[in-house]
Amino acid sequence: MNATMKNLGAIVIVSLVMTTGTAARGSEKGGDAKSEVAKLKGTWVRELDGRTYIVTFNGEKFATIFEFAEGTATTSGMITVDPSKEPKHMDWMFAVGTGRDEEFKVATEQTIYQLDDETFRFCASRKKVRPEAFPDKEGVDEYVYLVFKRVK
C-alpha cells in the first residue's frame, strides 16, 4: 500500500470516528444485529488485481477507500444489518463520497455479506438491487464482490 493510500486511510478513519450515529438497526430474528455489528469492528483489507480495498467499521459507522482504474474513491456513513436473512443483508447509508463514489452521497446501497472471524465477504450489484447470492468470482465488474481479511 503506497503512502497516498495510507494518508487517505488516516483521513477517512478520523472522519469516521468523528461522525455521529444512531444505534444499530436491523432485524433481531435469527441473529442479533448489535452483536453482528460488534463483530465487524475494525479494519478489513483486500488486494485484488493490483488494487487495494479498505473498509473500516466502528459500531454502525463505516469508511471505505477503494482503488479503481479511474482513481481512488472514499465513502463514509452508517450501516444496518439483518443477520436473519440468507444471505445476510447489509444496507450502507452513505453520507460522504469522493472520487468515483461521489455519486453515493446520501444514497443507500443494499448488499449481502458473510462474516467469519477473520473474513468478511461483501457483494453489491451495479444494478442498484440487493444481490440474491454471491457470484462465483471476486471482482468489481457487474458486481462488486470482495473477500476482505481482518487487519490485526
Secondary structure, 3 states (H helix, E strand, C coil): CCHHHHHHHHHHHHHHHHCCCCCCCCCCCCCCHHHHHHHHCEEEEEEECCEEEEEEEECCEEEEEEEECCEEEEEEEEEEEECCCCCEEEEEEEEEEEHHHHHHCCCEEEEEEEECCCEEEEEEECCCCCCCCCCCCCEECCEEEEEEEECC
